Amino acid sequence: MAWEKKYHIHQHQLHHFLSDHLRYIRSQRQSHQRGQNAVQVSGQGMMWKGEMHHVPRVKTNPRKFVLMGDTGLRLKPSNLGLGDLVSGKSPCNGPQVYGIHQCMFNFTKDDITQPQTGSYQGLDEWHFKELADSAASKDVDVVIHLGDYLYRQGPCPLNNTDVLDGETKDCSAVNSPEVASPRDIANGITINFIPGEYGDNWSGWWADFFYPAMNLLKKAPIIPTRGNHEICSRGGYGYFMFLSPVEMKDYCIANFEPYAVKFDHEQFIVMDDSIIEPLDGGVDHFQPGECPGIPTSGLIFPTQQSRYNGADDSNIQSHLNIFTNHFKRIEAFSQFADTNFYIGHRPLYGIGCKNGTIVTPDWTLQQSLGPNTLDRISAVFSGHMHWLEVIEFENNTLPSNIIVGNGGTQMIRNYINQSSISFIELGLGRPENNISGRVKRGFTLSNFGYGIMERNADDEGYEVSFHTWREESRSIEPFGYRILVPKGPRKKNNGEDATYETPPSTSNDRVSFVSLVCLVVGVVLFASLPFSKHWYAMNQKRRAYQPLYEMEQVS
């Protein structure tokens, strides 16, 4: 195996390398203040350590967008990793970082080789790198990631006892994956990811996202939606460290307000819905039963799944208040662009099958909608449901709904009867709001893949196409379904809309935030910052990353 030839970097070497890197960044800041050569950004790229690296530029009029989500490799040990988060107890006595046990850093080899149960996805079933490389070849302008980057919640025991489809998953390859070649790493350093390093740390983020997405991130900047795997008790620290454009008020924020990314022709409005706790664990735990076929008469009206269960409802009401305010903000944002796209992790109105009944998640989001929230939204993009789902509505009564939760993580089988989809009528949220739409056409598909949205040459609309992994040929091929999203506004302003005179205040500079995310990703990739196993860099976050906001702009 090629990975067996990789060299180990021991913990003390990582600390030395990291310390040298942090000192270098601070020295560059001092050099910049003295007028000497520092980190420089130009039209050609980013000058770093005397070398020019081509960081993708942000266009004000992008034409082609990648749509993908739920990309990480699912490693979910039942008794390793972060421990029992429900009771707050941990099965090990490892160190804590910001109050969370980092058990994966305190294992011995004997611990790792003990049989463990859990949920493990084999490398041969994980095609994120192939998908990302394929998307990178499409000359895209912006990457829209719908969340759930980090699924490696803990180490994959070498002798786990998990069995899927009659096959016991082998963790040896997962724990020592083929990673970047020496030319991809600063100073020719090669990293071997040994068992026990995965979690919300650099090893987890590098292996699950930055390495497989490297070629795509070199091509285009990213709008990084937050998924439920990036909540603070999972991958939240890494999300805010590497991807989030939101101003940091703490090392992790439970929830942040929607923000807008406005380009010349369209605006993306981003929702953080990661904190929602759906009924019975949500779509991951659906028991499909026998799903309805074509009705003998009438239509199919999917069931909304209320979270109220007679227990303490204070948390539910708190979430409803939060997202009601979020949707007011989204409605206000939508007044300042004709074409608006809503992006969030959880489906705003997906369709699934549970116990033989068609249901439509997500109840919390739907209950929080106002009567006019979606009027000027042209399409809704999301992930979370681990398949591809597209729904179009007659007369555009609701925005087209596109779910791309098929970016690489372990699939969830969907049992929707395809012939029944066009007989579905959705009613969303509170009845008095009268938000509904009859499905015109749509489909669901359990294949890995991604979407491409491209603005037409006449700027009159957007064509969305899909590329899927074909297991029989082990290749990525176009899928024969396309959807046309007309340019906005989907509905004209009514009298109430005229009350919005200025955009909602936001701590982000709209389009400029993408530059920041792109720049941070570029520095991480090209300078190859292999953070230590104890998130040492977290403690240095504000100092180490401060120079990124002071880069010299050169022509």
SULQUI-V867628 format. One record per run of one state. SS is the DSSP state (~ for helix, > for strand, _ for the rest). FROM is the first residue (numbers start at 1). TO is the last residue. If there is no record, write none. Layout:
<<SS	FROM	TO> <SS	FROM	TO>>
This chain:
<<_	1	1> <~	2	5> <_	6	10> <~	11	33> <_	34	39> <>	40	42> <_	43	44> <>	45	48> <_	49	50> <>	51	53> <_	54	63> <>	64	68> <_	69	74> <>	75	77> <_	78	83> <>	84	84> <_	85	88> <>	89	89> <_	90	95> <>	96	97> <_	98	99> <>	100	101> <_	102	102> <~	103	105> <_	106	108> <~	109	112> <_	113	117> <>	118	120> <_	121	122> <~	123	125> <_	126	127> <~	128	136> <_	137	141> <>	142	145> <_	146	151> <>	152	152> <_	153	162> <>	163	164> <_	165	166> <>	167	168> <_	169	171> <~	172	175> <_	176	181> <~	182	184> <_	185	185> <~	186	188> <_	189	201> <~	202	210> <_	211	213> <~	214	219> <_	220	220> <>	221	224> <_	225	227> <~	228	230> <_	231	235> <~	236	242> <_	243	258> <>	259	262> <_	263	266> <>	267	270> <_	271	278> <~	279	285> <_	286	299> <>	300	300> <_	301	302> <>	303	303> <_	304	313> <~	314	334> <_	335	339> <>	340	343> <_	344	351> <>	352	354> <_	355	356> <>	357	359> <_	360	362> <~	363	368> <_	369	376> <>	377	382> <_	383	387> <>	388	393> <~	394	396> <_	397	399> <>	400	404> <_	405	417> <~	418	423> <>	424	428> <_	429	430> <~	431	433> <_	434	434> <>	435	445> <_	446	448> <>	449	455> <_	456	460> <>	461	470> <_	471	474> <>	475	486> <_	487	494> <~	495	499> <_	500	510> <~	511	527> <_	528	535> <~	536	539> <_	540	540> <~	541	550> <_	551	551> <>	552	553> <_	554	555>>
